[in-house]
Amino acid sequence: MRKVIVSILLACSLLITAAAPAFALDEGSISAPSAILMEARTGKILFEKNAHENRPCASITKVMTLLLVFEAMDSGRLSLDDTITSSAHAASMGGSDIWLEEGESMTADDMIKATVVASANDAAVALAEHISGSEDAFVEQMNARAKELGMDETTFKNCNGLDEEGHLTSAYDVALMSRELMKHEKIYDYTSIWLDYLRNGETQIVNTNKLLKTYKGITGLKTGTTDDAGCCMAASAQRDGMTLLSVVLGCDTGKQRFADSAALLDYGFANYAVKELKAPEDLPDTLSVNGGMESSVGISCDIQGSIVTEKASADEAQCEVDLPEAADAPVEEGEVVGKITYTFGDEKQTYEILAENAVEPTSFGRIFAYLFNSITAL
């Protein structure tokens, strides 16, 4: 069957316009020994420095803890109104905490708030125990989820990020789990809090993310500091419809951590833009069918995607439609009858063109039944 290949330059919707003068960024510009910058929606990496190096990540570990917490809420296993009671183990955590006492209870909402805003190690353990029965069981789930996300450079030993031998990850893996957590938009209700109170106003908590006060478009996400890990951060920000995610591990000081994060985000916003993909305007609504009880079948292509482009580029994204002149019966509902491929540089995204309904092949019995029904209907 001869196929018609239609190439369309989407000059109107995907033309990359010249941007204000952009600035360069090299590994020497970032003090962190390990870093990465990713466009969150597509997962495209815009910058990396030793991104696959195994390192401790301190309280950024809590990104995975929070991901499992939000997935537990999605599945109905946890509600924000649930009462969570601290065990002796949870209350024994050191480092940053909210000084939970054994037997003390708070709502899940307050425990999440403490975990996100104050980076409370005790609250994180209390959440883990409530969901899985014990921290060890919860950590098993953390590692299993990490494998599902392709975090091959990660091994969790606890749920809060306190230094422990073998508790390691990488900047790339942190970006993967942070991107997954960011799909739960409810997280921003917590990461955007600068100052709040627990215990009916008795305990004040202040966000450890100082970029909330200084960086335009910042939305989160998590800081972490220990002796082994140094100062770490996963930072998210949104401007002009683009969401960026930066990760820095192993900074010497908190000031360097925030400066590196801001520099990475600045680089991304200055140099890149997101262009939404659109179906070609002349894509037909139907496709001819050979040897079918109907002469054509409805077709559609659900395009929900985007391409990350360099602002300074004058290139255009190319759209190629691969669709036959006709399909042969039988045609099944949902059958792939063609595809649309978008190309920009070495990046490609392909979407399937599907049949909207079934078309049966012609046969003597079907034709006879059709004629009989037509006559009896008169």
N, C-alpha and C positions, 0 to 999 in steps of 0.2 A: 504494500500500500504506500503510495507516494505521500510524503509528508511535506507540509508547508512550514518553513521556518521564517518567522517574522521577527526581525530585529528592530527594536524601537529605542531611540534615544530619548530618555525622559528629561528633556532639557528644562521643562517648566518645573517639574517636581523635584528633580534630583541634581540640578546644576549646582556645582560647588562654587560659591562666590568667594572673592578675595576677602581676606580678613585683615584686621588691624595687624600691624607688625607683631609677629609671634616671637617668643624667645625660646632658646634652646635649653636643653637640660641634659647633663651628662652625669655619669656615676659620681664624679668628684663633687658635683653640686649638692649631693645628698650625703649627710654625715652618717646616716644609719648604715651599718654593714649589710643589711638586707632590706630590700624595698620593692614594691610593685605598685603600679597604677592601672586600674581596670575600668572600662566603661561597664556599668553594672547591668544594663539591660541586655547587651549582646555578649558580655564576657570578654570583649576584645581587650587585649593587653596593649597599653599605650607606652609603658615604660617599665623596665625591670632592672634590678641590681641584685645579683646573687639570690634571686627569688626562690630557688629550690634548695637553698642551704638549710640544713636541719638546725633549728634553734628553739630554745624555750620561748614562750610568748606571754608568760605571766597571766594576768587577768583577762587577756583577750580570749583565753580558754572559755570564758563565760559566754562568748558568742555561740558556741555549740550548745552549752547548757541552755541558753535562752531559746535557741532553735528548737530543741526538744520540748521545752516548756510550751512554746506557741503551737507546736504540732500536737501536743497533748490537749491543748484547748480546742484545736480544730477537730480532734476526734471525739471530743466530749468527755475525756478522762480528767479534765481539769477545768475549773471555773474560777474566774477572778474573785468570786465571793467565797470560795472554799477557805476554810480555816486550816492553817498549817501550824503545827506545834513543833517547836524545836526539840530535838533530841540532845542528849549529852554530847554526842559526837559533833553535831552541828555547832553547838555552843562552844566547843573547844577550839574552834578555828582561830588562828592568829591573823596577823596582817590587817588589812582594811576590813572592818566589820561594823555591825550595828549593835554589838554587845548583847546578842541574844542570850537569854538564860534558859537552862534546861526546863522544859515544860511551858515556856512562854509561847503564846499564840498570836499570829497575825493573819490577815487575809492574804491570799495568793497575790492580790494586786499590790499590797504593800511589800511583800517579799520580792516581787519582780522589780518594783520601784527601787528598793534597797540594792538589789543586785546590779541594776543598770546605772543608777545615779551615783550611789556611794561605793560601787564595786564591792559589796559586802560578801565576804567569803562565807560567813555563817548563814546568810540568807540563801546563797546559792546551794549550799549543802542541804538546807531544810527543804528547798524546792525539789532537789534531786531525790531525797528520801521519800517525800510525799508521793512523787510520781512512780518511783520504781521500788520502793520498800527499803532500799539501802543505797548508799553512795556507790558501792562497788557494782551493783546491778545497773545503776544509771550510767556509770562509766563504760560498762560493756555496751550499752546502747549508743553512747557517744562514739565509740570506736566503730561500731557497726554502721552508724549513719555516715561517719567519715568515709568509710569504704564506698558506700553508695554514691557519695559525692565525688569520688575520684581523688580523695585526699590521701594519696599513697605515701606521703612523707610525714604523716602524722600518727603519733601514738599518745593517747590520753591516759594519764594515771590518776587524775582526780578531776573534779568538776569545777574547780575555782581557779586553778593556775598557780597555786603555791608550788615553790620549787620542789621537785621530786625527780630522782634519777630516772631517765628514760621518757620523761614527759616532754615531747618534742613535736615541732611542726615546722612549717616553712611559710614565708610570706605569701607564696602562691596558694597554699592550702588555706591560710587564713582568709585570703580573698574569696576562695570558693565558698567557705561556710558563711562568710559575711554577706556575700551576694544572696545566698539562700535565705538567710535571716531577713534581709531587706525586702523579700517578697511578702513578708508579713507586715503590712503597713502599720499595724497597731504598735509595733516596736517604736515608731517615731513619737508616739504619745509619751514614751518614757525617756528616750534619748534627747528629746528637746527640753526636758526639765532642767532648769538651772539650779533652783533651790526649792526644797519642799520639806515637809515634816512628817514624822511617824509618831506613833504612841500618843495620839491626840495632841500633837504639837510639842511634846516633850523632847523629841529628838530631831535635830535639824540635819538635813543631808544636802550636800552641795555637789554638783556634777564635777567629776574629775576631768571632763573634756573642756578645757579652757577655750577651745576654738569657738564654742557656742557664743562667746562674747566678742570675738574678733574677726571671724571669717564669714563673709557673705555667702549665704546659701547652705551653710553647714546644717546637716540633719542628724549626725551621730558620728561615731557609733560606739567605740569602746577603747578605753585605755588600759594599760597594765604596766606594773613595775615590780620587779623583784631583784634580788642581788644577782641571780644567775641570768635572768632575761634582760636586765637593763630596762630602759624606758621604751615601751612599745605602744603602738596605736593603730587601730583600724578606723579611718575617717571617711565619712560619706558626706557628699554635698551635691546640691542640685541647682543648676542654672540653665535657663533657656531650653528647657525640655530634656536636658542631658544630666544623667546621674553618674557621678564618678565615685570610685572607691579606691582609697590609697591605704597601703599597709607599710609601716616601718617597724623593724625589729632591732633591738640592741643598741638604741641610742644611749649616749653617756648621760644625758640630762633630760629633764622634762622639757626644758626650753628648746633643745634640739629636736625632740620628738614633734613638738607642735610646729616648729619652723620647717622641718622636712615635710610634714604632712601638708602644710599650706603651699609649699613650693611645688609639690607633686600635683596638687589640685589646680593650682594656678597654671601650670604647664598644660594640663589637660584642657581646661576651659579656654585657654588662649589659642591652642593649636587644633582643636578638634570640634566637630559638630555632629549631631545625629540627624540623619535624613530619613523620614518615614517612607516606606515603600508603598506604592499604589499600583493597582491593576491597570494595565493599558486600557485606554478609553475605547479602543476598537476591538477589545476582546469580545467575540460573539457570545450570545446567550444560549445558542443551541449548536448541536453538531449533527450532521447528516448521518443516517444509519442505513447500511446496506443489508437487504434481506430481512428487514424487521417488520413487525406488525405496525409499527409507527415509522414514519420517514425521518424522524429526528429525535434527539434526546436533549433535554436541558443540561447545561454544564455550568459549573461555577468554580471559583478558586478563592479560598479564604486566605487573604494575604494580611498577616498581622506581624510585621517585622520592620526592621530598620537597619541602616548601614551607618557605621561610624566612618567619617571622612575627615581628611585633613583640610582645614579651612583655606590654607594657602594654595591648594590644588585647583587647577582650572579644568581638570578632567570631568567627564560626565559618567554617570552610572548607566550601564547598558542593560536593557531588558530584552531577553530572547524568549519568544513564545514558540514552543514545540507542540504543534497540534495537527493531527491528520486531517485530510479533507473529509473523511468519513470513517465511522466505526462499523465493524461487522457485528451483526446480531449473533448471539444474544448479548445484551449489555446489562450488567448488573448495577443496581443502585449503589452508588459510592465507588464504582469502578474507576480506576485511574485511566484517563483517556489522553492526557497530555501533561505538560509541565511548563512552568514559567521560571526562568533563571535570571537573577539579577547579578551583575558582575561589576565590581569596582576594584581596579587593580588586581591583586591576587585573591581578593575576597569574593566568595560566591554564596548565594542563598537561593535554594530551589523550592518551589511550591507546586503541589500537585493540582491538576485540573480534574475535577471529579464529575461523574455522571449523576444528575440529580434524581433520576428515576430509572426503572428497569424497562428494557424493550425486549420482548420475546421474538424469536425468529419466526418467520412465516412457515406455515405448514398447511396441508389440505384440511386437517381437522380444525385448526384454529380459524382458517378462512371460512369454512362451512359454518362453524358455530357463530362467527361474527355475522355472516349473511342471515342465518336463521334468526338470530336475536334481532337483527334489524327489521326483518319481515314481520315477525310477531309483534314488534313494537308499533307497527302501523295501525 
